[in-house]
Structures are given as structure tokens and as C-alpha cells.
Amino acid sequence: MDVTGLSRAKLLALGQFELTPDQEAQIETWISRRNDYEPMAYIRGWTEFYSLRLVINHCTLVPRPETELLVKWAIEHIPPNAAVIDVGTGSGAIAVALKTARPDLVVVASDNSAAALEVAQQNIDHHQLDITLIEADLLHTIPATDSVVANLPYLPTTHPPDPSVRKEPQQALLGGSDGLDHYRRLFDQLKTRAETKQVIIEAEPAQHQTLTKIARLTGYQSSKHRDYVLHFVRGS
């Protein structure tokens, strides 16, 4: 479909047909790259996330189905007209999906990678959304918001990543010896942000108990958690 520019239905209708030499060479190159564990999103230059087409390149993590669960949870639980920050936005997947589904939200997205923010801007522009991008270290220099959503790196550095993710930016995957260094820093920054009433994050189910303890030290109580999603609210 990508190489020929034909839809699935058109390809099926045509049945057998002959590729041009250039098309054949491109397919062979793509197969070689895929055999070397390069994600299809990088090969194609795009992926689908929450039924939205997003530009993706080697500067950003490929959005995962688990993160769609985070988006769904945030859509359902963030109050009307709230201001929300997507921390570590990468390709902008979470921010774009949130704003598309909930245009009432005031959405800000941050990342410490200027290259990633360029990709996020492309996706924001493509979907014609009003989202503010800020280059920042987590919440540092970010105005206070009602809600925080974050899919920060949470793979432990002590466990070498599967070959299928070795082509992706490791700084977007690895989070220290237990995978939670970035979330510790996030909650530490939240200590002085009384305006932030809720935090919705993604992590491995096995990390939920430790994250609940980390959040509690910052004044947040576990509201709910499900699969890869944790939802914390600021205690009274």
C-alpha cells in the first residue's frame, strides 16, 4: 500500500500485477530494515494512534497500544475545561489525541528534546489543533495546570531492552535501575504545585505499588489504577 500508493481494496481488486523496478527495490529495502528490527513506523514515517495518523521518526518513541489506554482514561476523568500538561510528549501523541477528543481542554505539552518537539509540532499542525509546546525538563518552567498526564521512560536499565525497541531512542525508554527515576523527579517537582489536583501516568503493573508510595510522599493518593494506567489525586 505504501510503496504503490494503492488502497488495500484496490490491491485486492487488481490481484496479481507487476511492480516497477523502483517499487521492488523499495520493498526489498524496507524488508531488510524490518528484518533488522526497525519499527514499521520509522520505515513508513507514520503510524496510527487512537485512530489518528501521526508523523513518526527516529527522534521519538513509537506510540504503543498501552498509551491508548492512558488517553482513554484521561479523556474520561479529566474535568471539563481543565488545563492539562502532557509531560514528555515525544511525537505529541497523547496531547493530540486528548485535544482531538476533548477540545474543551487547554493542552500544553513539554519535552526536553527539541527534535521531538519538531515532530510534535508537525502532528499538531496536521490536525489543526491549539496546543502549546514548551521545551522543558519535565515540569520545570511550566505554568501550573489542573491535571498532569505523563508517559515517561519506565524500563529498568538493568534489563536490556528487547531487540524490537533497540532502534528507538533509549532516553525515551530507560528510567534508571528500577525504571522510576523520571517519575521520582516528576513527583518531586509536583510538591510545590498545589494547583495540580490529579496526575495520570503510565507504567508497568509491577511498578504500581512503588509508584503509589512515591506519589504518597508528595501528597497524592492513589485514586484508581488499571492495567498500565495509574491515577493519583492530591490529598485533602
N, C-alpha and C positions, 0 to 999 in steps of 0.2 A: 504493500500500500504506500509506504513512504517513498520508495525508490521510483515506482511507476506513476505515482500521483493519482492512482485509481482507488475507488472505494472498494470495500470488501464485496459488496453486491456486484459491482462491475467486474471484479476479478473472477467471481464465481460464474457470472454470466458468460464471460469470454471463454472459460475453460482453458485449454492449452493455448499458449501463444509464445512467441519468441521474444526474449529480452534483447535489447540493444547491447553491443559490447560494453558501453559505458555503464549501463544498468547492471549487467552481470558482474563487472569489476567492482562496482559499489557494494553489491550484495556480498561478494566474497570478502571484501574488506570488513564489512560490518560483522560477518560471521566470525572472522578472525579476531576482531576486537571483543566480541561477546564470549568467544572461547577463552579469552584471557581475563574473563570475569568483569569486563567493563559493563556497568549498568546500561540497560537499553535507553534510559532517559538521557544519558550522555551521548550515546550513539545517535539517537534521533534528534536531540536538542530540545526535547519537551517531554512532559508526562501529564497524566490526568490525575487530579487530586480533588476530591469532593465534587466530582463532575465538572471541574474547571480545568481548562488547558493552561499549563504553566510552562514558561521557559525554564530550562534547567541546564546548567553547565558544571564544569569541574570545580567551580568555586563554592558550590552549595551542596548540601546533603540532598539526596533524593527523598522526597516526602513518602512516608510509609502509611500503610492502612491503619496502624495503631494511632497515628496522629489524626486521622479522620475521626476516631472515637473522641479524641480530645476536643476537636472542633465541634462535634455534635453536642458534647456535654456543655461546652461554653455557650453555644447558641441557646441551649435550653435553660441555663442557670444564671447567666449574667443579666442583671435587671435592665429594664428599659432605659434608653438614653444615657447609659453609663459610659464613662471614659475608660478605655482598656488599653494596656500596653502588651504587645506581643514581644517578649524578650528573646533575643537570639533568633530573629525572624528568618535568617537564611534567604531562601528564594521568595519569602513573603507568603508562603502557602497558607499559614494559619490566619494571618491578617487579611489576606484577600478573601478567603473562604468566609471568615467572620463578617466582614463588611458587606459581602455579597448577600449573605443570608439575613444579616441584621443591619440594614442601612441606618437604623436609629443610633447605632453605637458610634462614639467618637474613638477612632482607632489610631494608635501610634505604634510604630514598630521600630525596634532597635537591633543593632548588630555591631560587633566590633570589627567586622570585615567590610571595608569599602567596596571590595569586589562583589561580595554577596549582596550588598545594598543596591548595586547597579542592576543585578538580576531582579531583585525585588521590585525596583522601580519599573523595569520593563513589564512585569506582571501586573503591577498596579495600573500602569498606563493602558495596557492592553484591555483590561476590564473596566477602565474608566472610573476608577474609584478615588475617593477622597481619603487618603491615608497618609499620615506624616511619618517620614523616615528620619531616624536620627542615628548617627554613628556614635556608639557609646559602649562602655564596659558595663554590661548588664543594665542596672537602673541608674548608674552614675550620670548625673546631669539631666536625667529625665524628669519632667514635671510629674507631680503626684497624680495618680489615677485611682478610680474606684476599684478596678479589677486588674489583675495580672494573669496572663497566660504565658506558659513557657514550655518549650520542648528543648531543654538544654542537653548537652552531651552527658550521657549517663552510663556508658560502657566502661567497666573497670580496665585500667591499663594492664592489670595483672593477667587478663585473659585476652590473648591475641585475637583480633577480630577475624571473623570468617572470611575466606577468600572473596566472597561476594561483595564485601564492603571495603576492600583494601584500595580500591580506586577512588573512593570518596575521601573528602578532606578529613583527616584524622582528628583535627582540632574540633570538628563538629560532632565527633563520635565519643571521644575518650574523656572521662571525667575523674581521673585520679585512681588511686589504688582500689577504692570501693565504688567508683563511678559517681560519687555525690559531691565532689569538690565545688562544682559550679553552683549546685543548689544550696550548699552551705553559704557561699558568698551571696547568693540571691537573698536568702532569708536574713542574713546579717545586714544587708542594705535595707531590708524592709523594717528593721527595728524602729527607725525614725519616721516611718510613713504611716501614721495613724489613719490617714485618709483611705488607704488601701484596705478595703474590707474583705476581699476574697482573693485567693490565689489558686489557679487551676494549672496543674502541671502533669507532665508525662514521665513515667519511669517504669522500670521492671517491677512486676508484682513482688518479687523477693526483696525489693528495696523499700517497700511501703512502710514497714514498721520503723526503720531508721529515719526515713523522711518525716514521719509523724513526730518523732522525738525532736528532730531538728526544728520543725515548724513550731512545736510547743514552746521551745526555748525563746522563740521570737514573739510569742503572744498569739499564735494561730492554733486553732483547734481543728482537728480532722472533722470535716462535715460528712463527706462520703468518699469512698474510693471504689473503683470498678475497673477490672482488667488493668490497663496501663494508665488509668487516669486517677489522679488524687485531687480532691477539692478541699481547701482549707478556708476557714473563715476566722476573722480576728475575734478573739475572745472579749467578752464584756468586762 
